[in-house]
């Protein structure tokens, strides 16, 4: 589920649509979280679909750490990639604001965390940022992403968290301990799925 202070908006002709903040979303806020409405589909099922349906389903899926394809139902499916995103993934099935996000600012994630099957060419290239996202990017960037997530988690208890009730029970105690500074953040490398 996506944060309630967001909306779908046309970014520009090149990018198309994306998700923008409608109000200030401070660093440390859960911006998107996996919920029970997101479907987890077996790859064999997706491959059995007719080509048109399969293409449309895959457009809005990411590969979950179990290898299943997660079909996102909400505006989260329109989150665009950026190599220096304002949201960062965690091992707890949510994306957290890595820095303050201002009204009308596009909310972005790093597609390197999505367990891509094939390389992804970035639409925009900024000086010093990756121009191609690779299926194994998480193996190369997880420590950088973990550092950003750990920094953001320091603000977790200081900001409003409308999506907090959706934290999976299996992660809740750990997330609260990390936010309190009692335990260390689990690495995002745990979400990596190596397709055989």
N, C-alpha and C positions, 0 to 999 in steps of 0.2 A: 504494500500500500504506500502511496506517495503522500508526502506531507500535505496537509490541507491548505497551506498558503502557497499553492502552485497553480499554474494553468498552462494549457497548451497554447502555443503561439507560433506564428510563422516567423522564423528567425531572419531568413533572407532567401533569395532565389537559389543560391547554391546549396545551402544546408537544408532548406525546407523547414519542417516543423521541429520544435523542441519544447522543452518545459522551462518555464521561467518562474521566478519567485514573485508572488503578489505582495508580500510583506517581507520585512527583514527576517532572515533566518540566521541566527548566530552560530558561530563555530561550536561544534560539539553536539549539534542537534541531529537526531535521526531524520534523514530526508526521505529514504525509501527503505521499506522492510518487507521481507518475504512474508506472505500471509497465506491463510488456508485457501484463498480463492485462486492463487496461482497454481495452475495445473502442472504436474510433473509427468511428462510423457516418455514412455520407453522409445528408444530410437527405432526399434523394429516397427512400432505402431506408426510413427511419423513416416518411415520409409514405405509403408503400405498405402499411404494416401495417394490420391491422384496428383499429378505433377503441379497443377495450379494450386490446390489446397496445401500441398506440402511446402511449396515456395512461400505462400502467405504465412503459414504456421512458423516456418523457420525464420522468417523476417523478424518476428517478435519473440523469439526464444533465446535463451542462453543455456549453456550446458552447466547443470548443477554439479556439485562435487561428487555425486554418486554416478554421474554419467547420464542421468536422465536429462531430458530437455525441459526446461522450465518455461512455460508459456505465460508471460506476464499479461495480466488482464487490465491493469490500470494505466494511468499516464506514464508510469515508469517505463513502459515500452518505447516511449519517445525520448528518453534521455540520450543525448548525443555524447560522442566521444570527445575528449580533450586530453592531450598528453600531460597537461598540468591542471587536472580537474579541481573543481571546488568541493567535490564529494569524494570520499575514499571508502573502499570496501573494508569490511571486517570479517573475521571468522564466524561472526554471530548472525549471519544472514541479514545484515543491514548495511546501508551506506550512511555515512555520517559526514556532516559538513566539516571539511578540513580547514575552512576559513569562513569568515562572515560572508553571507550571500545577501545582496541588496535587492530591493524591489526592481523588477524588470530584468534582472541579471539571469542569464541562461544557467540552468543547473546542468552540470556535466559530470561524467564519470570516465574512468579509463577502461576501454574495451579489453585491455590486456587481462582483466580479471574475469572475463566471461567464458574462458575455456573455448576459444574459437577453434574451429576445425581447419580453417584456412587463413592465410594472412589477410589483413584488412588494410586497404589503402586509405589514408586519412584524406579528407576533403580539403583541409586547410593545413598549411604548414607554417609554423612560427619559428623564428630563429632558435635553434638549440633544442627543439622538440622533435620527438619521433615522427617520422612520416609514414611508417608502416607498422602496424600492430601484428605481432606474431603469436601463434598459438601457445608458445612457451614463454611469453613475456613475464608471466608471474614468477617463473624461476629466476629471472634476471632482475626483477624490480621489487620483489616482495619485501625486502628489508627497508627500502625507501618508503613503500606504501605503509608498512607497519609503523614506521617512525611517525608518519603523518597521522595515522589513526590513533596512535598512543597520545600524541600531543592534543588531538581533538577530544579524546576521552577525558582529559583533565577538566574539561568544561561541561561534561555531561550532566552533572548534578547542579550546575549553576544556571541552566537554561530550561525553558519550557520544553517538555517532551510529549507532544500529543500522540506519538506513535509508540511510546514506551509500553503501554499495555499489550502490544502485539509481539513483544520479545518472546521467542519460543521458551517454554518452561525449562528446557534442557540447558539454555544459556543464561537464564535470568540471574541466578546467583553469581555466576562468573562475571557477567557484565556489571553488576552492582559492585562487586569486589574490585574490578578494574577501575571503575569510575571513582571509587573511594580511595584508590591508591594502595589497596591492600595486596592485590595480585597484579601480575603483569599480563599484558594483552597477549592473547593467542595469535600466532602468526597467520597472515592471510594465505600462506603457502598451503594451509590445510584445505583450502577450497579448490586446489588444483586437481584436475582430472586428466590423466594421461591416457589418451585413447590408444588402445592396442591395435 
